[in-house]
Amino acid sequence: HPTATIHGYGCRFDREEPVERIRCYKGRDSGKPMIVLIPSVCWLDRLCDDIPEQARTLADKFWPGGLTLILQASREFRGMCCWPSGTVALRHCAHPFTSAVLDELEMPLVSTSLGHSGEPVPQDSIEFTRNLYVHSNISKIRPPELAVIDTELEGVYRKPSTLVDLSVPGTVRMLRAGAVARGAIEQAIGCELEKDI
């Protein structure tokens, strides 16, 4: 499905079986969490604990859009979906199609970029489908149960989301550069980001 940045796999966040299928298609470690797309900012308080004011500032400024925030996952959230981590990466998606799906569901979607882990993201549905069979154990006789929503991505939309970690109190770290510029984030929160990139 399209997002405000690049195409991704998506499924309901509270269904373990499709989440595991996505991990299989992508070749992703089961202990490595994926992004959660939320229908609205109000989901922050339901899915997260100890939300710093800087996170709320960034959400107000850049959501919906290409910024992903890593925060402490709430006990309620971890209980709803057997989440493998104490943190959760959230984004409020700006793409009209995926936003409409989220609004209709009235719940978050787990999402991760298309393509096999460690390799470039396919830029169209033909490349994606070809790579899906090359990198997985999926039988061509019984294809995966997927709906492919293909749209053309241009400019900034070919970049992944910017990943900012606010899960450690008093620390704001940039883990991945992307669609939202570092300078814009620093200006919004009034301080420089630590960075791991």
Helices and strands as residue ranges (DSSP letters): E 8-12, H 16-26, E 35-38, H 43-47, E 48-49, H 53-62, E 67-73, H 75-81, E 87-92, H 96-105, E 109-113, H 125-135, G 155-158, E 162-165, E 173-176, H 182-189, E 194-195
